[in-house]
Amino acid sequence: MQLFDKIKTEIVNVTHRSYGTSIDPGLLTVSPTRKDFEGDMTVVIFPLVKLLRKKPQDIGAIIGDHLVSKMPEIDHFNVVQGFVNLSLTSDYWLSFLEKSLAHDEYGKLARNGEKVMIEYSSPNTNKPLHLGHIRNILLGSSCANIMHAAGFEVVKVQVINDRGIAICKSMLAWLKYGGGETPASTGEKGDHLVGKYYVRFEKEFRDEYQEWQQSPKAQEVFESRKKEDQSRDQFFAAYKNEYFNRYSELGNEAREMLQKWEDGDADTIELWSQMNGWVYAGFDQTYERLGVDFDHLYYESETWKLGKSEVLQGLDKNLFFQKDDGSVWVDLSHEDKDEKILLRSDGTSVYITQDIGTAMQRYRDYGIDRMVYVVADEQNYHFQVLFEILNMLDEPYAEGLFHLSYGMVDLPSGKMKSREGTVVDADDLIDDVISEARQVAMEKGDLEDLDESARDEVFFRIGMGALKFFILKVNPGKRMTFDPEASVDMQGQTGPYVQNAYVRIQSVLRKAGSISADFRSCQSFGDTEKHLLTQIFMYPEIVKRSANEYDPSVIANFCYDLAKSYHRFYHDVPILTAESDAARNFRLSLSSMVGTVLENGMNLLGIEMPQRM
């Protein structure tokens, strides 16, 4: 912000002149003054106390006197301990509002010359999108919007996990138990149909495992491998994956199918293409409802070979090593990490091999400066390893890699498990929140004059606003519980609460008719109005901070606070019946600007504003 920069420059000048010490402007923090203190902007001078070895009151007085004398924007100041609180002139605020009203895209920053790629969604093609995917998708899409607004060139991508053992499980189950059914024959969305067979595979596998546990071989394994005081249930719960890879008939069939796929077996490839096609069609329908898109799609089925090739080249360069069984590994002990497998003994690749190839291909395609992976915190270690491997391979973008790690999403009823079929499908969840929005809106009875199509559009915007805001208002690093009913609460920290402030503003502006720009003679306004001006003033900084932290909750919580301030302003201050024409014009213009900022901010979250509620 220009005002912040001017304040910092003047403080550097006066401290150098008064104390003979050069100060780094980065030590200075300028932010809105807390409500319980007089002032508009506050300079934190605690860092200067130790540096200048003077009392904070003395430093603050010198800084305040200098700023008042040198900057016409500042009217007066006060010093409270290590804080200098600055009060800006009414003329400055009126000029600021006048200039801001001329910019429909207020808050959008100048281009900074950096290109960032954001990967999000990236589902497996063995099941439909679910609530966990929704958090991923909304975080990625909103981060892309926010970083674009903050001046970055943004490339939105997803990598489709369209190969691997999990995909083969769905394929195998459909072959064994599907009876040839298709989305067309059942009327079922393709991703839901395929997901049903992923769950079926896991059910059949559990049954097979339970039966095997009663066999002499299982008893032999238990006796030879159990830990001291370990029960049979505890042992076999931990042994499940090893059983799958060593003894399971279903596991063996799935692995054989994966090997056939990697060998290019025609029948396997044909089945794989058919079932993936069903899933893609289902995904596209869900993405359209969520209002998200991508600039480029990458497929692991296309990038795994590049990853495998690079791993083999790394082996030749002694960056990696080979074990006696032929598997290839990387030793990360120099990073206080363990060894990580890169290729199995049979030559097939693992997930990290594919990720290596995908990262390399994307840089070749776009030459990005940063690459952001939106992936749940369950994969923290995976990305630490991936980033270190790419660094070892001297990839030019290695320093710009970032894992946007987010916590899992629960429902009030508890955790979800894909393999057991207890997840909440994204489509069902979208339907639920729209239904909740419909019920709340119909109870209010304010939309009865609209036709059915117009009402449905309002219900959709409220429902989607509720879903997106409820998820995005939480810091990504925190685990969260999504409550569909609470998400549409008009009085809570929700999307509909913010949307209602916008709708209220549009109603006021419609009643006012045309708005005169003649408000410069309004030289006095109250604390509520000043607080709204300060929040509007800070919005570009909020966008910058949200982008720097890869955190949409910064925008969401700002929008909520701004909506809350406007609701208070609406109740406490007369707008249409103001005491003078100048005051009326000022308050209408202020309302209009609040509406613009709310709409712009919510748009960054992917939330559309209704005109009625």
C-alpha positions as CSV (number, residue, x, y, z in Angstrom):
1,M,0.0,0.0,0.0
2,Q,1.4,3.4,-0.9
3,L,0.3,4.9,2.4
4,F,2.1,2.2,4.4
5,D,5.2,2.7,2.2
6,K,5.2,6.5,2.8
7,I,4.8,6.0,6.6
8,K,7.7,3.6,6.7
9,T,9.9,5.8,4.5
10,E,9.3,8.8,6.8
11,I,10.0,6.8,9.9
12,V,13.3,5.7,8.4
13,N,14.1,9.3,7.6
14,V,13.3,10.7,11.0
15,T,15.0,8.0,13.0
16,H,18.2,8.4,11.0
17,R,18.1,12.2,11.4
18,S,17.3,12.0,15.1
19,Y,19.4,9.1,16.2
20,G,22.0,8.6,13.4
21,T,20.8,5.0,12.9
22,S,19.7,3.4,9.7
23,I,16.6,1.3,10.1
24,D,15.4,-1.6,7.9
25,P,11.8,-0.7,6.8
26,G,11.1,-4.5,7.2
27,L,11.3,-4.0,11.0
28,L,8.2,-1.7,10.9
29,T,4.7,-3.0,11.0
30,V,1.7,-0.8,10.1
31,S,-1.8,-2.2,10.6
32,P,-5.3,-0.9,11.4
33,T,-5.7,0.4,14.9
34,R,-7.6,-1.9,17.4
35,K,-11.2,-0.8,18.0
36,D,-10.5,-0.1,21.7
37,F,-7.9,2.6,20.9
38,E,-8.1,6.0,19.1
39,G,-6.7,6.0,15.6
40,D,-6.9,4.5,12.2
41,M,-3.4,3.1,11.6
42,T,-0.9,1.8,14.2
43,V,2.9,1.6,13.9
44,V,4.5,-1.0,16.1
45,I,7.8,0.5,17.4
46,F,8.9,-2.2,19.8
47,P,11.6,-3.4,17.4
48,L,13.1,0.1,17.5
49,V,13.4,0.3,21.3
50,K,16.2,-2.2,21.6
51,L,17.9,-0.9,18.4
52,L,17.8,2.8,19.4
53,R,18.1,2.3,23.2
54,K,15.5,4.9,23.9
55,K,12.1,4.8,25.7
56,P,9.2,3.9,23.5
57,Q,7.3,7.0,24.5
58,D,10.2,9.2,23.4
59,I,10.6,7.4,20.0
60,G,6.8,7.4,19.4
61,A,6.6,11.2,20.1
62,I,9.4,11.9,17.6
63,I,7.8,9.6,15.0
64,G,4.3,11.0,15.5
65,D,5.3,14.7,15.3
66,H,7.3,14.0,12.2
67,L,4.5,12.1,10.4
68,V,1.9,14.8,11.2
69,S,4.2,17.5,9.9
70,K,5.3,15.7,6.7
71,M,2.2,13.8,5.7
72,P,-1.0,15.7,5.0
73,E,-2.9,12.4,5.2
74,I,-2.3,12.3,9.0
75,D,-4.3,14.5,11.3
76,H,-2.9,13.6,14.8
77,F,-1.4,10.8,16.8
78,N,-1.2,9.2,20.2
79,V,1.4,6.9,21.7
80,V,0.4,3.9,23.9
81,Q,3.4,2.0,25.1
82,G,5.2,0.6,22.0
83,F,2.5,1.7,19.6
84,V,2.0,5.0,17.6
85,N,-1.7,5.3,16.7
86,L,-2.3,7.6,13.7
87,S,-5.6,9.3,12.9
88,L,-6.1,10.0,9.2
89,T,-7.9,13.1,8.0
90,S,-11.5,13.0,6.8
91,D,-10.3,14.4,3.5
92,Y,-8.0,11.5,3.0
93,W,-10.7,9.0,3.7
94,L,-13.2,10.7,1.3
95,S,-10.5,10.9,-1.4
96,F,-9.8,7.2,-0.9
97,L,-13.4,6.2,-1.2
98,E,-13.8,8.3,-4.3
99,K,-10.9,6.7,-6.0
100,S,-11.8,3.2,-4.9
101,L,-15.3,3.5,-6.3
102,A,-13.8,3.9,-9.8
103,H,-12.3,0.4,-9.7
104,D,-14.6,-2.6,-10.1
105,E,-11.7,-4.9,-9.6
106,Y,-10.5,-3.2,-6.4
107,G,-8.1,-5.4,-4.6
108,K,-6.5,-6.9,-7.7
109,L,-2.8,-6.3,-7.7
110,A,-0.4,-5.5,-10.5
111,R,1.3,-8.4,-12.4
112,N,4.5,-9.5,-10.6
113,G,6.1,-11.5,-13.4
114,E,6.0,-14.9,-11.5
115,K,4.3,-18.0,-12.9
116,V,2.8,-20.5,-10.4
117,M,1.3,-23.9,-11.1
118,I,-1.3,-25.2,-8.7
119,E,-2.2,-28.9,-8.7
120,Y,-5.4,-29.8,-7.0
121,S,-8.1,-32.5,-7.0
122,S,-5.9,-35.2,-8.6
123,P,-8.3,-38.1,-7.9
124,N,-7.9,-41.8,-8.4
125,T,-10.1,-43.2,-11.1
126,N,-11.4,-46.0,-8.9
127,K,-14.1,-44.0,-7.0
128,P,-16.2,-40.9,-7.1
129,L,-15.1,-37.5,-5.6
130,H,-16.0,-37.2,-1.9
131,L,-16.0,-34.7,0.9
132,G,-12.2,-34.9,1.3
133,H,-11.8,-34.2,-2.4
134,I,-14.1,-31.2,-2.0
135,R,-11.8,-29.6,0.5
136,N,-8.9,-30.2,-1.8
137,I,-10.7,-28.8,-4.8
138,L,-11.9,-25.7,-3.1
139,L,-8.5,-25.0,-1.5
140,G,-6.8,-25.3,-4.9
141,S,-9.3,-23.4,-6.9
142,S,-9.5,-20.5,-4.4
143,C,-5.7,-20.4,-4.1
144,A,-5.5,-20.1,-7.9
145,N,-8.0,-17.2,-7.8
146,I,-6.3,-15.5,-5.0
147,M,-2.8,-15.8,-6.5
148,H,-4.1,-14.5,-9.8
149,A,-5.6,-11.5,-8.0
150,A,-2.2,-11.0,-6.2
151,G,-0.4,-10.6,-9.5
152,F,0.8,-14.1,-10.4
153,E,0.3,-15.8,-13.7
154,V,-1.5,-19.0,-12.6
155,V,-1.7,-22.4,-14.3
156,K,-4.3,-24.7,-12.8
157,V,-3.7,-28.5,-13.3
158,Q,-4.6,-31.8,-11.9
159,V,-2.8,-35.1,-12.3
160,I,-5.2,-38.0,-12.8
161,N,-4.1,-41.0,-10.9
162,D,-5.4,-43.3,-13.6
163,R,-3.0,-46.3,-13.1
164,G,-1.8,-48.4,-10.2
165,I,-3.0,-51.2,-7.9
166,A,-6.1,-49.3,-6.7
167,I,-7.3,-48.9,-10.2
168,C,-6.8,-52.5,-10.9
169,K,-8.9,-53.5,-7.9
170,S,-12.0,-51.8,-9.4
171,M,-11.3,-53.2,-12.8
172,L,-10.9,-56.8,-11.4
173,A,-14.0,-56.5,-9.3
174,W,-16.1,-55.3,-12.2
175,L,-14.8,-58.3,-14.3
176,K,-15.5,-60.8,-11.6
177,Y,-18.8,-59.5,-10.2
178,G,-20.2,-56.8,-12.6
179,G,-22.1,-58.9,-15.0
180,G,-21.3,-56.4,-17.8
181,E,-23.3,-53.5,-16.3
182,T,-22.5,-50.0,-17.5
183,P,-23.6,-46.4,-16.6
184,A,-26.0,-46.5,-19.6
185,S,-27.6,-49.8,-18.5
186,T,-27.9,-48.8,-14.8
187,G,-28.5,-45.0,-15.1
188,E,-25.7,-44.6,-12.5
189,K,-23.0,-41.9,-12.8
190,G,-19.9,-43.5,-14.1
191,D,-17.7,-42.6,-11.2
192,H,-20.3,-44.0,-8.7
193,L,-20.5,-47.2,-10.7
194,V,-16.7,-47.8,-10.7
195,G,-16.5,-46.8,-7.0
196,K,-19.1,-49.4,-6.2
197,Y,-16.7,-52.1,-7.5
198,Y,-13.7,-50.7,-5.5
199,V,-15.8,-51.2,-2.4
200,R,-16.8,-54.6,-3.6
201,F,-13.2,-55.6,-4.1
202,E,-12.4,-54.6,-0.5
203,K,-15.3,-56.6,0.8
204,E,-14.3,-59.7,-1.0
205,F,-10.7,-59.2,0.1
206,R,-11.7,-58.9,3.7
207,D,-13.8,-62.0,3.5
208,E,-10.8,-63.9,1.9
209,Y,-8.5,-62.6,4.6
210,Q,-10.8,-63.6,7.4
211,E,-11.0,-67.1,6.0
212,W,-7.2,-67.4,5.5
213,Q,-6.6,-66.4,9.2
214,Q,-8.1,-69.7,10.2
215,S,-5.7,-71.7,8.0
216,P,-2.6,-73.6,9.3
217,K,-0.4,-71.3,7.2
218,A,-1.8,-68.2,9.0
219,Q,-1.2,-69.9,12.4
220,E,2.4,-70.6,11.3
221,V,2.9,-67.0,10.3
222,F,1.4,-65.7,13.5
223,E,3.6,-68.0,15.7
224,S,6.8,-67.0,13.9
225,R,6.2,-63.3,13.5
226,K,4.1,-62.1,16.5
227,K,5.5,-59.7,19.0
228,E,5.5,-60.3,22.7
229,D,2.0,-60.2,24.2
230,Q,0.5,-59.4,20.8
231,S,-3.0,-60.9,20.3
232,R,-4.1,-62.6,17.0
233,D,-6.4,-59.6,16.3
234,Q,-3.6,-57.1,16.7
235,F,-1.2,-59.2,14.6
236,F,-3.5,-59.7,11.7
237,A,-4.7,-56.1,11.7
238,A,-1.1,-55.1,11.1
239,Y,-0.3,-57.9,8.7
240,K,-3.1,-57.1,6.2
241,N,-0.9,-55.4,3.6
242,E,1.8,-58.1,3.7
243,Y,-0.9,-60.7,3.3
244,F,-2.2,-58.9,0.2
245,N,1.2,-58.9,-1.4
246,R,2.3,-62.4,-0.4
247,Y,-0.7,-64.8,0.0
248,S,-3.9,-63.2,-1.3
249,E,-5.4,-64.7,-4.4
250,L,-7.2,-61.4,-5.1
251,G,-4.1,-59.5,-4.5
252,N,-2.2,-61.7,-6.9
253,E,-4.8,-61.2,-9.6
254,A,-4.7,-57.4,-9.1
255,R,-0.9,-57.3,-9.3
256,E,-1.0,-59.5,-12.4
257,M,-3.4,-57.0,-14.0
258,L,-1.1,-54.1,-13.2
259,Q,1.8,-55.9,-14.8
260,K,-0.3,-56.6,-17.9
261,W,-1.2,-53.0,-18.0
262,E,2.4,-51.9,-17.9
263,D,3.2,-54.5,-20.5
264,G,0.6,-53.0,-22.8
265,D,-1.8,-56.0,-22.9
266,A,-4.6,-55.0,-25.3
267,D,-7.5,-56.4,-23.4
268,T,-6.4,-54.9,-20.1
269,I,-5.8,-51.5,-21.8
270,E,-9.2,-51.6,-23.4
271,L,-11.0,-52.3,-20.1
272,W,-8.9,-49.6,-18.4
273,S,-9.9,-47.1,-21.0
274,Q,-13.5,-48.0,-20.8
275,M,-13.8,-47.7,-17.0
276,N,-11.7,-44.6,-16.8
277,G,-14.0,-43.0,-19.4
278,W,-17.0,-43.6,-17.2
279,V,-15.2,-42.0,-14.3
280,Y,-14.1,-38.9,-16.2
281,A,-17.6,-38.2,-17.4
282,G,-18.8,-38.4,-13.8
283,F,-16.0,-36.1,-12.5
284,D,-16.8,-33.5,-15.2
285,Q,-20.4,-33.2,-13.9
286,T,-19.2,-32.7,-10.4
287,Y,-16.6,-30.1,-11.3
288,E,-19.2,-28.2,-13.3
289,R,-21.5,-28.0,-10.2
290,L,-18.5,-26.9,-8.0
291,G,-17.6,-24.2,-10.6
292,V,-14.0,-25.3,-11.0
293,D,-11.8,-26.0,-14.0
294,F,-8.3,-26.7,-15.1
295,D,-5.9,-25.4,-17.7
296,H,-4.2,-28.8,-18.2
297,L,-4.8,-32.4,-17.2
298,Y,-1.8,-34.7,-16.6
299,Y,-2.2,-38.5,-16.5
300,E,0.0,-40.7,-14.5
301,S,-0.4,-43.3,-17.3
302,E,1.6,-40.9,-19.5
303,T,4.1,-39.5,-17.0
304,W,5.2,-42.7,-15.2
305,K,7.6,-43.7,-18.0
306,L,9.4,-40.4,-17.8
307,G,9.8,-40.8,-14.0
308,K,11.1,-44.3,-14.5
309,S,13.6,-43.2,-17.0
310,E,14.9,-40.4,-14.8
311,V,15.2,-42.8,-11.9
312,L,17.3,-45.2,-14.0
313,Q,19.5,-42.2,-15.1
314,G,19.9,-41.3,-11.4
315,L,20.9,-44.9,-10.7
316,D,23.6,-44.6,-13.4
317,K,24.9,-41.4,-11.7
318,N,25.0,-43.1,-8.3
319,L,22.3,-40.8,-6.9
320,F,20.2,-44.0,-6.2
321,F,21.2,-47.6,-5.5
322,Q,19.9,-51.0,-6.3
323,K,19.2,-53.8,-3.9
324,D,19.9,-57.5,-4.5
325,D,16.3,-58.1,-5.6
326,G,16.6,-55.5,-8.4
327,S,14.6,-52.8,-6.7
328,V,15.9,-49.2,-6.9
329,W,16.1,-47.0,-3.8
330,V,17.2,-43.5,-2.7
331,D,19.1,-43.0,0.6
332,L,17.9,-39.8,2.3
333,S,19.8,-40.2,5.6
334,H,21.6,-36.9,4.8
335,E,18.1,-35.3,5.4
336,D,17.4,-37.4,8.5
337,K,15.1,-39.6,6.5
338,D,15.1,-43.3,5.7
339,E,15.5,-45.1,2.4
340,K,12.7,-44.8,-0.1
341,I,11.8,-47.3,-2.9
342,L,11.6,-45.8,-6.4
343,L,11.2,-48.9,-8.5
344,R,9.9,-52.4,-7.4
345,S,12.0,-55.5,-8.0
346,D,9.8,-56.4,-11.0
347,G,10.6,-53.0,-12.5
348,T,7.2,-51.4,-12.0
349,S,7.1,-47.9,-10.7
350,V,5.6,-46.5,-7.4
351,Y,3.7,-43.3,-6.8
352,I,6.8,-41.2,-6.1
353,T,8.3,-42.3,-9.4
354,Q,5.2,-41.0,-11.2
355,D,5.4,-37.8,-9.3
356,I,9.0,-37.3,-10.4
357,G,8.0,-37.7,-14.0
358,T,5.0,-35.5,-13.7
359,A,6.9,-32.6,-12.1
360,M,9.6,-32.7,-14.9
361,Q,7.0,-32.8,-17.6
362,R,5.1,-29.8,-16.2
363,Y,8.2,-27.7,-16.0
364,R,9.0,-28.6,-19.6
365,D,5.5,-27.6,-20.6
366,Y,5.2,-24.3,-18.7
367,G,8.6,-23.2,-17.2
368,I,6.9,-22.3,-13.9
369,D,8.7,-20.5,-11.0
370,R,6.6,-22.2,-8.3
371,M,4.7,-25.4,-8.1
372,V,2.1,-25.9,-5.4
373,Y,0.7,-29.3,-4.5
374,V,-2.7,-29.3,-2.7
375,V,-2.6,-32.7,-0.9
376,A,-3.8,-33.9,2.5
377,D,-1.4,-33.9,5.4
378,E,-1.3,-37.7,5.3
379,Q,1.2,-37.2,2.5
380,N,3.6,-34.7,4.3
381,Y,6.5,-37.2,4.4
382,H,5.9,-38.2,0.7
383,F,6.3,-34.6,-0.4
384,Q,9.4,-34.0,1.8
385,V,10.9,-37.0,0.0
386,L,9.8,-35.9,-3.5
387,F,11.1,-32.4,-3.1
388,E,14.5,-33.6,-1.9
389,I,14.8,-36.1,-4.8
390,L,14.0,-33.3,-7.3
391,N,16.6,-31.2,-5.6
392,M,19.1,-34.1,-5.8
393,L,18.3,-34.3,-9.5
394,D,19.1,-30.5,-9.9
395,E,15.7,-29.7,-11.2
396,P,15.6,-25.8,-11.8
397,Y,12.3,-25.4,-10.1
398,A,13.2,-27.4,-6.9
399,E,13.4,-24.3,-4.7
400,G,9.9,-23.2,-5.7
401,L,8.1,-26.4,-4.6
402,F,5.4,-26.1,-1.9
403,H,3.1,-28.6,-0.4
404,L,-0.2,-27.0,0.7
405,S,-0.9,-29.6,3.4
406,Y,-4.5,-29.7,4.7
407,G,-6.2,-31.5,7.5
408,M,-8.8,-34.2,6.9
409,V,-12.6,-33.5,6.9
410,D,-14.9,-35.3,9.2
411,L,-18.7,-35.3,9.5
412,P,-20.6,-34.9,12.8
413,S,-21.1,-38.7,12.6
414,G,-17.3,-39.3,12.4
415,K,-14.5,-40.3,10.0
416,M,-15.0,-41.5,6.5
417,K,-13.4,-44.6,4.9
418,S,-13.4,-45.0,1.1
419,R,-12.7,-48.8,1.2
420,E,-15.6,-49.4,3.4
421,G,-18.0,-47.3,1.4
422,T,-18.7,-44.9,4.3
423,V,-17.6,-41.7,2.5
424,V,-20.0,-39.0,1.6
425,D,-20.0,-38.6,-2.2
426,A,-19.4,-35.0,-3.4
427,D,-22.6,-35.1,-5.4
428,D,-24.7,-36.2,-2.4
429,L,-23.2,-33.5,-0.3
430,I,-23.9,-30.8,-2.8
431,D,-27.5,-32.0,-3.0
432,D,-27.7,-31.9,0.8
433,V,-26.5,-28.3,1.2
434,I,-28.7,-27.0,-1.6
435,S,-31.6,-28.8,0.1
436,E,-30.7,-27.1,3.4
437,A,-30.5,-23.7,1.7
438,R,-33.9,-24.3,0.0
439,Q,-35.5,-25.1,3.3
440,V,-34.1,-22.1,5.1
441,A,-35.1,-19.7,2.2
442,M,-38.6,-21.1,1.9
443,E,-39.2,-20.7,5.6
444,K,-38.2,-17.0,5.3
445,G,-40.7,-16.6,2.5
446,D,-39.0,-13.8,0.7
447,L,-38.7,-15.4,-2.7
448,E,-42.4,-16.2,-3.4
449,D,-42.5,-13.6,-6.2
450,L,-39.8,-15.4,-8.2
451,D,-40.5,-18.1,-10.7
452,E,-39.2,-21.7,-10.0
453,S,-36.1,-21.3,-12.2
454,A,-35.0,-18.0,-10.5
455,R,-35.7,-19.6,-7.0
456,D,-33.6,-22.6,-7.9
457,E,-30.7,-20.4,-8.9
458,V,-30.9,-18.6,-5.6
459,F,-31.0,-21.9,-3.7
460,F,-28.0,-23.1,-5.6
461,R,-25.9,-20.0,-4.9
462,I,-26.8,-20.0,-1.3
463,G,-26.1,-23.8,-0.9
464,M,-22.8,-23.6,-2.8
465,G,-21.8,-20.5,-0.9
466,A,-22.6,-22.3,2.4
467,L,-20.5,-25.3,1.4
468,K,-17.5,-23.4,0.1
469,F,-17.4,-20.8,2.8
470,F,-17.7,-23.4,5.7
471,I,-14.8,-25.3,4.3
472,L,-12.6,-22.4,3.3
473,K,-13.0,-20.4,6.5
474,V,-10.8,-23.0,8.3
475,N,-7.1,-22.7,8.1
476,P,-5.9,-25.5,5.7
477,G,-3.6,-27.0,8.3
478,K,-6.5,-27.8,10.7
479,R,-8.6,-30.9,10.7
480,M,-12.3,-29.9,10.5
481,T,-15.8,-31.2,10.8
482,F,-18.3,-30.2,8.1
483,D,-21.9,-29.8,9.3
484,P,-24.3,-29.2,6.4
485,E,-27.0,-27.8,8.7
486,A,-24.7,-25.3,10.4
487,S,-23.3,-24.2,7.1
488,V,-26.5,-22.4,6.1
489,D,-27.1,-20.6,9.4
490,M,-27.9,-17.0,8.5
491,Q,-26.6,-15.8,11.9
492,G,-23.4,-17.7,12.1
493,Q,-19.9,-17.4,10.5
494,T,-21.2,-18.7,7.2
495,G,-21.4,-18.0,3.5
496,P,-25.1,-17.1,3.7
497,Y,-24.4,-14.5,6.4
498,V,-21.9,-12.8,4.1
499,Q,-24.2,-13.1,1.1
500,N,-27.0,-11.6,3.1
501,A,-24.9,-8.5,3.8
502,Y,-24.4,-8.1,0.0
503,V,-28.1,-8.7,-0.7
504,R,-28.9,-6.1,1.9
505,I,-26.6,-3.6,0.2
506,Q,-28.2,-4.2,-3.2
507,S,-31.6,-3.6,-1.7
508,V,-30.5,-0.3,-0.2
509,L,-29.0,0.8,-3.5
510,R,-32.2,-0.2,-5.4
511,K,-34.3,1.8,-3.0
512,A,-32.0,4.8,-3.3
513,G,-32.2,4.9,-7.1
514,S,-29.2,6.8,-8.6
515,I,-26.3,7.6,-6.3
516,S,-24.7,11.0,-6.4
517,A,-20.9,11.2,-6.2
518,D,-21.2,14.5,-4.3
519,F,-20.1,13.5,-0.8
520,R,-16.9,15.4,-0.4
521,S,-18.6,18.0,1.8
522,C,-19.3,15.2,4.4
523,Q,-16.3,16.1,6.6
524,S,-17.3,14.1,9.7
525,F,-18.3,10.5,10.1
526,G,-18.6,8.1,13.0
527,D,-16.5,5.2,14.2
528,T,-18.7,2.6,12.4
529,E,-18.2,4.3,9.1
530,K,-14.5,4.8,9.8
531,H,-14.1,1.1,10.6
532,L,-15.7,0.1,7.3
533,L,-13.3,2.5,5.4
534,T,-10.4,0.9,7.2
535,Q,-11.5,-2.6,6.3
536,I,-11.9,-1.6,2.7
537,F,-8.5,0.0,2.7
538,M,-6.9,-3.2,4.0
539,Y,-8.5,-5.5,1.4
540,P,-5.5,-5.4,-1.1
541,E,-3.2,-6.3,1.8
542,I,-5.5,-9.1,2.8
543,V,-5.3,-10.5,-0.8
544,K,-1.5,-10.3,-0.7
545,R,-1.3,-12.0,2.7
546,S,-3.7,-14.8,1.6
547,A,-1.6,-15.4,-1.5
548,N,1.7,-15.4,0.4
549,E,0.4,-17.9,3.0
550,Y,-1.6,-20.0,0.5
551,D,-4.5,-19.6,2.9
552,P,-8.0,-18.8,1.6
553,S,-9.3,-18.6,5.2
554,V,-7.7,-15.2,5.4
555,I,-10.1,-14.0,2.7
556,A,-13.0,-15.8,4.1
557,N,-12.6,-14.4,7.6
558,F,-12.0,-10.9,6.2
559,C,-15.3,-11.2,4.3
560,Y,-17.1,-12.3,7.4
561,D,-15.7,-9.5,9.5
562,L,-16.6,-6.9,6.8
563,A,-20.2,-8.3,6.5
564,K,-20.5,-8.2,10.3
565,S,-19.3,-4.6,10.3
566,Y,-21.8,-3.7,7.6
567,H,-24.7,-5.3,9.4
568,R,-23.9,-3.2,12.5
569,F,-23.6,-0.1,10.3
570,Y,-26.9,-0.8,8.7
571,H,-28.7,-1.1,12.1
572,D,-26.9,1.8,13.8
573,V,-26.6,4.5,11.1
574,P,-29.4,6.0,9.0
575,I,-28.6,5.7,5.3
576,L,-31.6,6.6,3.2
577,T,-32.8,9.0,5.9
578,A,-29.4,10.6,6.6
579,E,-29.3,14.0,8.2
580,S,-28.0,15.7,5.0
581,D,-27.6,15.0,1.3
582,A,-23.8,14.8,1.6
583,A,-24.1,12.2,4.5
584,R,-26.7,10.2,2.5
585,N,-24.5,10.2,-0.6
586,F,-21.4,9.2,1.5
587,R,-23.2,6.3,3.2
588,L,-24.7,5.0,-0.1
589,S,-21.2,5.2,-1.7
590,L,-19.7,3.5,1.3
591,S,-22.3,0.8,1.0
592,S,-21.7,0.3,-2.6
593,M,-17.9,0.0,-2.0
594,V,-18.5,-2.6,0.7
595,G,-20.7,-4.5,-1.7
596,T,-17.9,-4.5,-4.3
597,V,-15.3,-5.7,-1.9
598,L,-17.6,-8.5,-0.6
599,E,-18.4,-9.6,-4.1
600,N,-14.7,-9.5,-5.1
601,G,-13.6,-11.3,-2.0
602,M,-16.2,-14.0,-2.2
603,N,-15.5,-14.5,-5.9
604,L,-11.9,-15.4,-4.9
605,L,-13.4,-18.2,-2.9
606,G,-15.5,-19.3,-5.9
607,I,-18.7,-18.0,-4.3
608,E,-21.4,-16.2,-6.4
609,M,-23.6,-13.6,-4.8
610,P,-27.3,-13.8,-5.1
611,Q,-29.4,-10.7,-5.7
612,R,-32.2,-11.9,-3.5
613,M,-32.3,-14.2,-0.4
